Amino acid sequence: MSGGPAVVVVLLLCAACKPPGEGMIALEGATLVDGSGRDPVKDALLLVKNGHIEAVARVNEVPVPRGAERISLVGKTIIPGLIDAHAHVERWATARYVAWGVTTVRDLHSDNDSAFVLKNDLNLGSVLGPRMFTAGAMIDGAPPTYANATAARTGAEVRKAVDQRAIAGADWVKLYTKITPELLRPLMDEAAVLRLPVAAHLGKIDALTAARAGVASLEHMAGVVQAAVRNPAALFRAHDQFLRGWTQEEVAWGTLDSATVARTARALAQTRVAIVPTLVLHDMLSRLDVPTLLTRPEMDDVPAEGASVRDVAGLRRRAGWGRADFAAFRRSRPRQDQFVREFQRAGGLIAAGSDAPNQLLVPGASLHDELSLLVAAGLTPLDAVAAATRRAAQLLRADSLGQLAPRKVADLVVLNRDPAADITATRDIAWVMIRGRIIHPDSLRKTWAH
């Protein structure tokens, strides 16, 4: 065929002319909080390609390849994508997380079937939303608090429940309030064999016992009061009924003295267990009698199918809580804050979680409430950001998340203000990048039908 060699030469030349930066995004000029714990970097340059970060430097330190899309971010701040380390993910909420800069979630109780289907949809990218780690349905004693939890009465049953989760593809095991010390040992043994970390929402076990048995994380600070008081028997018995146990435990925080709280925090930090305090949950419980919380602007993100977020009256009715209970819950808040502060000071790992969607806890938005509460408890703003990025990634054992460095995934949030100066800046989002894709929250919200 005439001209064959010439055509090949032309094609090779065209290939050679392809700009080296094609498909690359260069983010230039922002202040960078990279998640490493180092001081923020001014005038940063990030090169992103194929969903990953290729280079991190200062502007002009490395050349921007020809053909790259250059985006000036002068005056803005970049942080890693946020991680909600305690969520109960529902399908309606997935895009809401992204709009609030949450690019990874750890789901700690959903229906087994729907949890694993949703995880696959999210992690394959067929549904817009955060990366998802899941425990599936939690494992509880009998009768279980929730009908969709798995009840275990014996060591054999609790081992079987752990096995089922491993087979289904769970990333975690979640144990709930009615699991007893007798069931804890076989649960931990089986989880260790299968290399599944265990998250614990305790009721009938104190936090030190669970931590020394090897649980990876303590949720909501549950079990801490039982570890702190001289005789926890009454608290253990109260957890025969979930809401009665929760009420007594929440109130008991306010009876602890500061020396006891500090001593318990130090002892727990020495075990290397992580704490996911969900201060936002405790704070909301203490303010369920404030009707204006139902009309906050972020409640506009909650559609009709998110009814649990608005069901304040239903929870108050089921729990029987009145004015005296809310006053007691409020008295407990300073001790909960002190525990978080002392645990952090002792070198303990704190990961930020929201427990959304529950009453008044809006998916995505409530994680920002948690960051503000962590700062109010005594963490620095950058420590709070770390609790929702690098530290949460450490808890998840996810090396590619939580930091902005070469070869890490391109999950990040561009902020209009600097959170190192004011933690509320994490709410002031210009746009979000997830898997290298830029998402504008305002455009995303326009797609939601109310």
C-alpha positions, 0 to 999 in steps of 0.5 A: 500500500503506497505511503504506508511508511510515511503514515507510520512516521506521521503517527509516531510524530503526532504521538511524540507531540502529545503534551506530557500534561494531558489529563493532568490538573495543576492546583497552584498557589493555595495553602496546603494542610497535607495531613502529615501533621507538619505545618501548613505549606504556603504557595503549594503546587499539587499535580493530579492525574488518573485519580492520584497525586503525582507531585506536591511542591511549592509553586515554581519548585517543579515545572507544570507539564505542558498541556496540564489544566492549571487552576489558581487557588491563591488565597484558598486552603487545601486539606485532605478529603474528610473521613467520617469514622462513624456513620450509618450510611444510607443511599440517599446520603451519599452525595450529601457527604461529598458536598460537605467534603467527606470522601470516605466513611466507615459504616458501623451498622446497616442491613447486611445486604444493602451495606455490601451492595452500597459499598460496591456501588460506591467503591466502583464509582457507579454511584457518586459518594464517598469511599465506604468501609463497612461492618455490615450489621452489628453483632449484639447479645440477645434479644438484639436492640435492633431487629437487623442486628445479629443476635449471639447467645453463645460463643459458637454463635458469635464466632459464626456471626464474625465468619459471616461478615468475613465471607460477605466482605466486611472491613470491620466487626461492630459489637453492640451494647449487650455483648458480655465479657463471656462473648467478647473473648470468642468474638475477638479470637475469631476476628483476630484469625480473620484479621478483622478489626473490631469496633465496640459500642459497649454497654455490659463491658467496661472500656479498659476490659475491651481495650485490653482484649484488643478492640481497635476502637471505642465508639461514643466513649461508651464503656468509659464511665464503667471503667471509671466508677468503683462499681459498674454493676448497676450500669451493666444491668441498665444496659438490659434495655438500650435507652435505659442504659444509655441514659444512665451512662450519659448522666453518670459522666457528670458524677465523675471527678476530674482526677478520675477522668484523667486517670481513665483517659491515660490508662486507655491511651496506654492500651493503644485503642482508638477513640471515636468520641462522636461529641456531636452525638452527646452534644445533640442529646443534651440539646434535644429540647432546643426546637430551633435545631430542627430549622438549621440551614443544613437540615435543607440537605435532608430529604423525606427519606431521611426522616430519622434526622428529624425524629426528635419527638419520637426519640424523646417519647421512646426514651421518656426524657424530660427537662431534668434529663437534658439538664443532667446530660448538659452537666456531663458535657464538660467531663466528656470534653475533659476525657477527650482532651486528656486522651489526646494529651496522653498520646491516644488516637482520636478519630472524628465521627458523626453517627449520622444520620440520627436525630439532628445529625445531618450526613456530612454537615455533622462531621464539621460540628464534630470538628468544632466540638473537638476544638472546644474540647481542647484540640488545636484546629489542625489536630481536629482536622487530623482526626478527620484525615490522617488519624482516621486513615490510621484507624482504617489502616488505609495508607493511601487516604488522609494525606496529600502526598505523591501516590496517595489518592486525589481526595481533597477539599478546597476551602475559602478560608484557613482552618488553622486560624478558625475551625469553622473554615472547614464548612466554607467549601469552594469545591471538592475533589474525589478520585481526581474528579472536581465536584462543586457542592452548589451544582450538586445540591441543585440536582437534589429533589426535595 
